[in-house]
Amino acid sequence: MGEIRDFRSGKPGKPPPGEAMPRRLAAIVAGDIAGYSRLMELDEEGTHNRVKRIERDLIEPTISEHHGKLVKTTGDGFIAMFDSPVEAVRCSIVIQQNMIGRNAAIARDHWIEYRIGVNLGDIIIEADDIFGDGVNVASRLEGIAAPGEVFISGGIYEQIKHKMVCGYESLGDKKVKNITDPVRVYRVLPDAAAYQRTRRRRESILLTLLGLAVAVIAGGVLWYMLAQPRSKPIDVAQVPPSPAASPAVQQPAPSPAPAPGQAASPVSGAAPTQQASPQAAPSATPAASVPEPEMVSLQGGSFSMGSNDDPSERPIRKVTVKPFAMGKYPVTVREWNACAAAKACNFTASGKDDVPVTNVSWSDAKQYVAWLAERTGKAYRLPSEAEWEYAARGGTQSKYWWGDQMQSGNAGCKDCGGGAGAAEQPVKVGSLKPNPFGLYDMGGSVDQWVEDCWHRNYQGAPAEGAVWPGGDCASHVIRSGSWKNDARYVRPANRDNYDANVRYPTHGFRVALSP
C-alpha cells in the first residue's frame, strides 16, 4: 500500500537517466505521535504493538477510504498524499476523532495522540517517497499542532473553506523551521459549533477587558474632576429656565407605572403585551406545528439478512423484525431546519426544502430524533440496521428491491441513470419510484445512519431485529449509498460505517417510530 508509482506510466521505479523526476500538485498529510519517546519508555513492546495496530486498523483504511495514498510510515508517524484537499482534511479529522474513542478506555499517561499537518504543494515523486517544500511545510505544521489537532496551510484553507461543515480558527502567519517565507496557519475545528463557542468565548474575554479599561478610564476622569479646585458657584436665579427642566416635560416620566384607571388604555396596555411575549415564546409553537416526517407502518416479519457480495455482509442469516414505522422519505431540509430553528440541532441546513438534509453526523441525527420525540410525544428514533434492511428490501430477496439488474428510475446514484452523480445535491424526495413497502430512496439519494455501532461482519449477530449491542461505537453503521456512489452501494444488503461525530456531504438519515 505504501508503494508510490510514476503517475504517468503507473509503473514503480525511478525515471530513466536524464529524465526529470515526475512532479504533481497534491495535498500532503503529515502525522506524528506526540510524546512517542515517553510512551516507548513506559511500555516499549506495548506501545509498538498498539501503534502498528492503529496503522493497520485506522490509518491505512481511513486514507484509502478517502481516496488517498499512504506514502510511508515512520515508526511514530506517517505521510500520505491526496488528489483532493477536502478528502485530505476529512481523513485527518476522522483519524483524530477515532483516536479519541480509542484513548477513552485507557489511562491518560498511555494515550496515543497524533498531531497532523496538511499542506497543498508541488512535490517530487519517487518510487517509495515524495519530496519538496510541499512535504516539508506539512511536516512543520504537524510539528506546531497540539496533540489531537489538525493544522492546515492557507493553500488548503482556500480550497476547502466553503466545502466542509466545520470551523477554522486563523492563527496568522507562522515562521516555521527551514522554510523561508511565513506560512498562513489555520486550526481545524471539526464541529462548526465549536468554532462559534470559541469565538463567543474570545468575544466575552475581549468585552470583559474592554469593560475593565472603560472602568479604569472613568475612575481616572472622576478622580481628576474631584481633584480640581472648585470654581465660583453659579447663581441659579440668573440662569433662565431650560425647556428640559420644565415640569411639563418631566411629568411623563412616572406615567409608565400602571394605574387602575389606565388598564383599558390602548397605549398603556401595549407595554405589558410586549413584555409578556418573550415569556410566551417557548410555547408559541405547539407540537402540532412541528413538521413531522411522513411515516409508513410495517407489519414486521422474517427475512434473510446479508449477502455473499462482500465479507462485511456475511454470513446470511434469518432475522425477525417486530412491527414498526419507517419514514417514507429521508429527513428533509425543511424538517431538519425546524429543529435548528428551535436551537435543538447544531446547524441550519442549506438547499431546497424538499431535498434530503446532508452533512449530518450520527450525533446530529440523534439530536434531531430526540428533539422530535420530545416535541411530539412520540417514540421517534433511528432504525436498527436490521429494520433498515428489512424495510429496504420491501419483501424481496433479490439484489435490488426491483430485481437483480439495474433499472433507471428506481434509485438515485452515479450510474443508476439520470446523471444524478454530477449534481451538487440529491433530487427532491419522492422523485423516484417507491419500493413495494411504499418507501422512497431506500438505496441511493443519501447515505442513511442507523442506530447500531459498527461490527465488521455478522458473526454473532442476533436473530431479532433490535439494535445489535457492542461493537466499535466510535463508528456507526451507515446504509443506502448516495447519489455520488456506484450502483453496488444501493443494494439493500450493502453496509458501511463512518465516524459518529464527523459530518460528510452525502450523509443523511431517516427516522423510525416504535408502536
MOVENHU-V397156 format. One record per pair of residues at least 24 apart in sequence whose ideal C-beta (glycine too) atoms are under 6 Angstrom apart, sorted by the first residue. I is the first residue (numbers start at 0). J is the second residue. D is the distance in Angstrom with one decimal. If there is no record, write none. Layout:
BEGIN
i:I j:J d:D
i:I j:J d:D
END
This chain:
BEGIN
i:0 j:59 d:5.9
i:0 j:69 d:5.3
i:1 j:69 d:5.3
i:1 j:71 d:5.4
i:3 j:70 d:5.9
i:3 j:124 d:5.9
i:3 j:127 d:5.9
i:11 j:126 d:5.1
i:12 j:126 d:5.2
i:20 j:123 d:4.8
i:21 j:124 d:4.8
i:22 j:121 d:5.8
i:22 j:123 d:5.7
i:24 j:121 d:5.3
i:25 j:80 d:4.5
i:25 j:122 d:5.7
i:26 j:81 d:4.4
i:26 j:84 d:4.3
i:26 j:87 d:3.8
i:26 j:119 d:5.3
i:27 j:80 d:5.6
i:27 j:118 d:5.3
i:27 j:133 d:5.5
i:27 j:134 d:5.4
i:27 j:137 d:4.1
i:28 j:79 d:4.5
i:28 j:87 d:5.2
i:28 j:91 d:5.8
i:28 j:117 d:5.3
i:29 j:78 d:5.6
i:29 j:116 d:4.8
i:29 j:137 d:4.1
i:29 j:138 d:4.6
i:29 j:141 d:4.4
i:30 j:76 d:5.2
i:30 j:77 d:5.0
i:30 j:113 d:4.7
i:30 j:115 d:4.8
i:31 j:76 d:3.8
i:31 j:114 d:5.4
i:31 j:141 d:5.2
i:32 j:75 d:4.4
i:32 j:111 d:5.8
i:32 j:113 d:6.0
i:33 j:112 d:4.9
i:33 j:114 d:5.5
i:33 j:146 d:3.9
i:35 j:75 d:3.8
i:57 j:97 d:5.5
i:61 j:90 d:5.5
i:61 j:93 d:5.3
i:61 j:94 d:5.6
i:62 j:90 d:5.9
i:65 j:89 d:5.7
i:65 j:90 d:3.9
i:70 j:129 d:5.5
i:84 j:119 d:5.7
i:84 j:155 d:5.0
i:84 j:158 d:4.1
i:84 j:159 d:5.4
i:85 j:159 d:5.2
i:85 j:162 d:5.2
i:87 j:117 d:5.3
i:88 j:117 d:5.8
i:88 j:159 d:5.6
i:91 j:115 d:4.7
i:91 j:117 d:5.9
i:91 j:149 d:4.5
i:92 j:189 d:4.8
i:92 j:501 d:5.5
i:93 j:498 d:4.9
i:93 j:501 d:5.6
i:95 j:147 d:5.7
i:96 j:498 d:4.7
i:96 j:500 d:5.3
i:96 j:501 d:5.5
i:97 j:473 d:5.2
i:97 j:498 d:6.0
i:100 j:473 d:3.1
i:112 j:146 d:3.7
i:112 j:147 d:5.0
i:114 j:141 d:5.0
i:114 j:144 d:4.1
i:114 j:146 d:5.8
i:115 j:141 d:5.8
i:115 j:149 d:4.7
i:116 j:140 d:2.8
i:116 j:141 d:3.4
i:116 j:144 d:6.0
i:116 j:150 d:5.1
i:117 j:151 d:4.5
i:117 j:155 d:5.2
i:118 j:152 d:4.4
i:119 j:154 d:3.9
i:119 j:155 d:5.1
i:136 j:182 d:5.9
i:139 j:175 d:3.8
i:149 j:187 d:4.2
i:150 j:184 d:5.7
i:150 j:186 d:6.0
i:151 j:185 d:5.1
i:151 j:187 d:6.0
i:152 j:182 d:5.7
i:153 j:183 d:3.1
i:156 j:185 d:4.8
i:164 j:191 d:5.6
i:164 j:358 d:4.5
i:164 j:502 d:4.6
i:165 j:189 d:5.2
i:165 j:191 d:5.6
i:166 j:191 d:4.9
i:166 j:193 d:5.8
i:166 j:194 d:2.3
i:191 j:346 d:5.9
i:192 j:345 d:4.7
i:286 j:374 d:5.2
i:286 j:375 d:5.4
i:289 j:374 d:4.9
i:290 j:333 d:5.9
i:290 j:334 d:5.0
i:290 j:337 d:5.2
i:292 j:326 d:4.5
i:292 j:330 d:6.0
i:292 j:334 d:5.9
i:292 j:510 d:5.4
i:293 j:327 d:4.3
i:294 j:324 d:4.2
i:294 j:512 d:5.6
i:295 j:325 d:5.6
i:295 j:327 d:5.0
i:295 j:437 d:5.1
i:295 j:438 d:5.8
i:296 j:324 d:4.9
i:297 j:323 d:6.0
i:298 j:322 d:5.5
i:302 j:389 d:5.5
i:303 j:396 d:5.8
i:304 j:388 d:5.5
i:305 j:457 d:5.5
i:305 j:492 d:5.7
i:306 j:492 d:3.8
i:311 j:456 d:5.4
i:311 j:494 d:5.7
i:312 j:492 d:4.9
i:313 j:456 d:5.8
i:314 j:457 d:5.8
i:318 j:385 d:5.0
i:318 j:462 d:5.8
i:318 j:464 d:5.7
i:319 j:463 d:5.8
i:320 j:385 d:5.9
i:320 j:386 d:5.7
i:320 j:389 d:4.6
i:320 j:464 d:3.4
i:322 j:514 d:5.8
i:323 j:511 d:5.7
i:324 j:512 d:4.0
i:325 j:390 d:4.6
i:325 j:511 d:5.5
i:326 j:509 d:3.8
i:326 j:510 d:4.7
i:328 j:428 d:3.7
i:328 j:439 d:5.2
i:329 j:355 d:3.9
i:329 j:440 d:5.7
i:329 j:445 d:5.4
i:329 j:507 d:4.9
i:329 j:509 d:4.7
i:330 j:356 d:5.5
i:330 j:508 d:5.9
i:331 j:428 d:6.0
i:332 j:356 d:5.1
i:338 j:367 d:5.1
i:338 j:370 d:4.9
i:343 j:370 d:3.8
i:350 j:424 d:5.3
i:353 j:427 d:4.3
i:354 j:424 d:5.5
i:354 j:425 d:5.8
i:354 j:427 d:5.1
i:355 j:425 d:5.4
i:355 j:444 d:5.8
i:355 j:445 d:4.5
i:355 j:507 d:4.5
i:356 j:507 d:5.5
i:357 j:445 d:5.9
i:357 j:504 d:5.7
i:357 j:507 d:5.3
i:358 j:502 d:4.6
i:358 j:504 d:5.6
i:359 j:506 d:5.4
i:359 j:507 d:5.6
i:360 j:500 d:5.5
i:360 j:501 d:5.8
i:360 j:502 d:4.7
i:361 j:448 d:4.9
i:361 j:475 d:4.4
i:361 j:499 d:4.2
i:362 j:499 d:5.7
i:362 j:500 d:5.2
i:364 j:448 d:4.8
i:364 j:508 d:4.3
i:368 j:510 d:5.7
i:378 j:513 d:4.1
i:379 j:510 d:5.2
i:379 j:512 d:5.7
i:380 j:511 d:5.6
i:381 j:449 d:5.8
i:381 j:450 d:4.3
i:382 j:449 d:5.4
i:382 j:511 d:3.8
i:383 j:450 d:5.5
i:383 j:464 d:5.9
i:383 j:465 d:5.8
i:383 j:466 d:4.5
i:384 j:449 d:4.7
i:384 j:451 d:4.4
i:384 j:476 d:5.0
i:385 j:464 d:3.9
i:386 j:464 d:5.4
i:387 j:449 d:5.0
i:387 j:478 d:5.1
i:388 j:491 d:5.5
i:390 j:438 d:5.8
i:391 j:441 d:4.0
i:391 j:491 d:3.9
i:392 j:491 d:4.7
i:393 j:434 d:3.6
i:393 j:435 d:3.7
i:393 j:436 d:4.5
i:394 j:435 d:5.3
i:398 j:490 d:5.9
i:400 j:434 d:4.4
i:405 j:486 d:5.1
i:408 j:432 d:5.8
i:410 j:442 d:4.6
i:410 j:443 d:3.7
i:410 j:489 d:4.6
i:411 j:443 d:4.0
i:411 j:444 d:4.7
i:411 j:482 d:4.7
i:412 j:443 d:4.2
i:412 j:480 d:5.9
i:412 j:484 d:5.4
i:412 j:486 d:5.6
i:412 j:489 d:5.1
i:413 j:485 d:5.8
i:414 j:485 d:5.8
i:414 j:486 d:5.2
i:415 j:443 d:5.9
i:415 j:486 d:5.6
i:419 j:482 d:4.3
i:420 j:483 d:5.6
i:425 j:482 d:4.5
i:442 j:479 d:5.7
i:442 j:489 d:3.6
i:443 j:480 d:5.7
i:443 j:489 d:4.5
i:445 j:481 d:5.3
i:445 j:507 d:3.4
i:446 j:477 d:4.8
i:446 j:479 d:5.6
i:446 j:481 d:4.9
i:446 j:505 d:5.2
i:446 j:506 d:4.8
i:447 j:478 d:5.1
i:447 j:479 d:4.4
i:447 j:508 d:5.2
i:447 j:509 d:5.7
i:448 j:477 d:5.6
i:448 j:508 d:4.3
i:449 j:476 d:5.0
i:449 j:478 d:6.0
i:451 j:476 d:4.7
i:453 j:496 d:3.8
i:474 j:498 d:5.7
i:475 j:499 d:5.0
i:481 j:505 d:3.7
END
